Amino acid sequence: MAEVIYSLAGKKVYVAGHRGMVGSAIVRRLASEGCEILTATRAELDLRRQEQVEVWMSKNRPDAVFLAAARVGGILANATYPADFLYDNLILQANVIQAAHRADVEKLMFLGSSCIYPKFAEQPIVEGSLLTGSLEPTNEWYAIAKIAGLKLCHAYRKQHGRDFISAMPTNLYGPDDNFDLGSSHVMPALIRKAHEAKINGEQEICIWGTGTPRREFLHVDDCADACLHLMKTYSADSHVNVGSGEDITILDLAYLVSEVVGFEGKIKCDLTKPDGTPRKLLNVGKLCALDWSPKIGLKKGIADAYRSFLDGRYLERSNKVMAGDLTGQSDISFERAETSALHATPLSTVAHHPRA
Ligand SMILES: NC(=O)c1ccc[n+]([C@@H]2O[C@H](COP(=O)([O-])OP(=O)(O)OC[C@H]3O[C@@H](n4cnc5c(N)ncnc54)[C@H](OP(=O)(O)O)[C@@H]3O)[C@@H](O)[C@H]2O)c1
């Protein structure tokens, strides 16, 4: 069992981005840690405003910080607002990290993303692949900000001895996800497609490409659990990958989602659409060596995400996207759009029958 080197019990813990998918999962997970949770809405504290952040931090004096706030968006949003994606994320994270240093915060975790790695990184992707090749151009604005964020944590550790660490999660899914078909990640998009096909009595759903690309998924509650585990047991220069360590083809994922949702029709592959990267899987050896492993299996996790979809917990976000609010930061997630494999009308397709 990895040794606990930092206990959260009795501490004041600030979760930046507590209304987001990841931040809200961290708040849920912190509830059993015996700590005081500090949050502030964007209206109360715009993290892009340095003075506001410094005043808030010196007044509230958190002991620990989870930095899960970010301007998150899809390919279209990145392409349309590259300056906003780079500037907002650079400034937001720099403000929080610098203010945490000035307020003597004992421990801080910065949340990045697997998009920091080179487009053609060897699979499964080890932490050491960082800055060994060119980034995926569609999200480089976001990725460069995230790389700067993890380097800033490292720099404060090196220059000021601060215990600031970084975690890089894989594709996440779960409650509070974005289920808008125009912008969502493959998982919520599949859930919604299968659900709507079931309700409307449709005979098939369609996925982009051959269905053979492999992707890794982690339930957001497992991600939050891993973040707390790292906060308590990890203290070193390098960032740590957070993933399930397992991947699945998009076609098999479509079968699994159909089974959970109760959709009994066919799954069609739109061969006119590109497949994208054949495989994207994080090497999670470092996290495993700290005695952490995910607890929520894919099928159970999908059922949980489906429940949140049925509860309508996605509606506010979807409406935001449908209203074309690309300037709203939580409109669409890059990680979601990056692997999106669903589309409407197929031109040339191969049909698969559901498995028994
Ligand atoms: N979702 C994934 O699949 C995934 C995968 C890997 C890594 N991650 C990482 O996890 C982190 C959180 O992602 P997420 O999916 O939870 O995103 P999200 O749902 O869009 O949440 C982002 C949060 O940041 C807050 N925020 C943004 N700009 C702000 C500002 N200027 N001032 C105050 N608050 C601000 C938002 O506040 P409002 O509620 O006011 O909008 C929201 O609560 C990101 O760093 C992302 O890279 C996510």
The ligand as an SDF file (V2000), in Angstrom:
LIG
                    3D

 48 52  0  0  0  0  0  0  0  0999 V2000
  -13.6940   15.7980  -19.6070 N   0  0  0  0  0  0  0  0  0  0  0  0
  -12.6990   15.0400  -20.0240 C   0  0  0  0  0  0  0  0  0  0  0  0
  -12.8870   14.0580  -20.7680 O   0  0  0  0  0  0  0  0  0  0  0  0
  -11.2920   15.3510  -19.5580 C   0  0  0  0  0  0  0  0  0  0  0  0
  -10.2810   14.4510  -19.9100 C   0  0  0  0  0  0  0  0  0  0  0  0
   -8.9790   14.7240  -19.5170 C   0  0  0  0  0  0  0  0  0  0  0  0
   -8.6920   15.8710  -18.7940 C   0  0  0  0  0  0  0  0  0  0  0  0
   -9.6840   16.7360  -18.4480 N   0  0  0  0  0  0  0  0  0  0  0  0
   -9.2970   17.9650  -17.7220 C   0  0  0  0  0  0  0  0  0  0  0  0
  -10.0540   18.1810  -16.5530 O   0  0  0  0  0  0  0  0  0  0  0  0
  -10.2280   19.5800  -16.3440 C   0  0  0  0  0  0  0  0  0  0  0  0
  -11.7060   19.8890  -16.1820 C   0  0  0  0  0  0  0  0  0  0  0  0
  -12.4050   19.4470  -17.3220 O   0  0  0  0  0  0  0  0  0  0  0  0
  -13.9890   19.2660  -17.3220 P   0  0  0  0  0  0  0  0  0  0  0  0
  -14.3170   18.2490  -18.3380 O   0  0  0  0  0  0  0  0  0  0  0  0
  -14.4830   19.1080  -15.9250 O   0  0  0  0  0  0  0  0  0  0  0  0
  -14.4070   20.6980  -17.8950 O   0  0  0  0  0  0  0  0  0  0  0  0
  -15.7690   21.4680  -17.6770 P   0  0  0  0  0  0  0  0  0  0  0  0
  -16.8500   20.5090  -17.3640 O   0  0  0  0  0  0  0  0  0  0  0  0
  -15.9130   22.3570  -18.8430 O   0  0  0  0  0  0  0  0  0  0  0  0
  -15.4930   22.3560  -16.3570 O   0  0  0  0  0  0  0  0  0  0  0  0
  -14.5740   23.4190  -16.3570 C   0  0  0  0  0  0  0  0  0  0  0  0
  -14.7950   24.2520  -15.1020 C   0  0  0  0  0  0  0  0  0  0  0  0
  -13.8740   25.3630  -15.1320 O   0  0  0  0  0  0  0  0  0  0  0  0
  -14.5750   26.5430  -14.7270 C   0  0  0  0  0  0  0  0  0  0  0  0
  -13.9500   27.7450  -15.3200 N   0  0  0  0  0  0  0  0  0  0  0  0
  -13.5170   27.9220  -16.5920 C   0  0  0  0  0  0  0  0  0  0  0  0
  -13.0510   29.1580  -16.7690 N   0  0  0  0  0  0  0  0  0  0  0  0
  -13.1820   29.7920  -15.5840 C   0  0  0  0  0  0  0  0  0  0  0  0
  -12.8830   31.1020  -15.1330 C   0  0  0  0  0  0  0  0  0  0  0  0
  -12.3470   32.0180  -15.9460 N   0  0  0  0  0  0  0  0  0  0  0  0
  -13.1410   31.4090  -13.8440 N   0  0  0  0  0  0  0  0  0  0  0  0
  -13.7090   30.5020  -13.0030 C   0  0  0  0  0  0  0  0  0  0  0  0
  -14.0060   29.2260  -13.3850 N   0  0  0  0  0  0  0  0  0  0  0  0
  -13.7630   28.8930  -14.6570 C   0  0  0  0  0  0  0  0  0  0  0  0
  -15.9850   26.3440  -15.2530 C   0  0  0  0  0  0  0  0  0  0  0  0
  -16.8500   27.2110  -14.5870 O   0  0  0  0  0  0  0  0  0  0  0  0
  -18.4040   27.4120  -15.0310 P   0  0  0  0  0  0  0  0  0  0  0  0
  -19.1250   26.2870  -14.3580 O   0  0  0  0  0  0  0  0  0  0  0  0
  -18.7490   28.7280  -14.5070 O   0  0  0  0  0  0  0  0  0  0  0  0
  -18.4520   27.3170  -16.5320 O   0  0  0  0  0  0  0  0  0  0  0  0
  -16.2050   24.8530  -14.9600 C   0  0  0  0  0  0  0  0  0  0  0  0
  -16.6430   24.6750  -13.6410 O   0  0  0  0  0  0  0  0  0  0  0  0
   -9.6050   20.2960  -17.5710 C   0  0  0  0  0  0  0  0  0  0  0  0
   -8.3270   20.7540  -17.2270 O   0  0  0  0  0  0  0  0  0  0  0  0
   -9.4930   19.1890  -18.6060 C   0  0  0  0  0  0  0  0  0  0  0  0
   -8.3940   19.3370  -19.4550 O   0  0  0  0  0  0  0  0  0  0  0  0
  -10.9800   16.5110  -18.8180 C   0  0  0  0  0  0  0  0  0  0  0  0
  1  2  1  0
  2  3  2  0
  2  4  1  0
  4  5  1  0
  4 48  2  0
  5  6  2  0
  6  7  1  0
  7  8  2  0
  8  9  1  0
  8 48  1  0
  9 10  1  0
  9 46  1  0
 10 11  1  0
 11 12  1  0
 11 44  1  0
 12 13  1  0
 13 14  1  0
 14 15  2  0
 14 16  1  0
 14 17  1  0
 17 18  1  0
 18 19  2  0
 18 20  1  0
 18 21  1  0
 21 22  1  0
 22 23  1  0
 23 24  1  0
 23 42  1  0
 24 25  1  0
 25 26  1  0
 25 36  1  0
 26 27  1  0
 26 35  1  0
 27 28  2  0
 28 29  1  0
 29 30  1  0
 29 35  2  0
 30 31  1  0
 30 32  2  0
 32 33  1  0
 33 34  2  0
 34 35  1  0
 36 37  1  0
 36 42  1  0
 37 38  1  0
 38 39  2  0
 38 40  1  0
 38 41  1  0
 42 43  1  0
 44 45  1  0
 44 46  1  0
 46 47  1  0
M  CHG  2   8   1  16  -1
M  END
$$$$
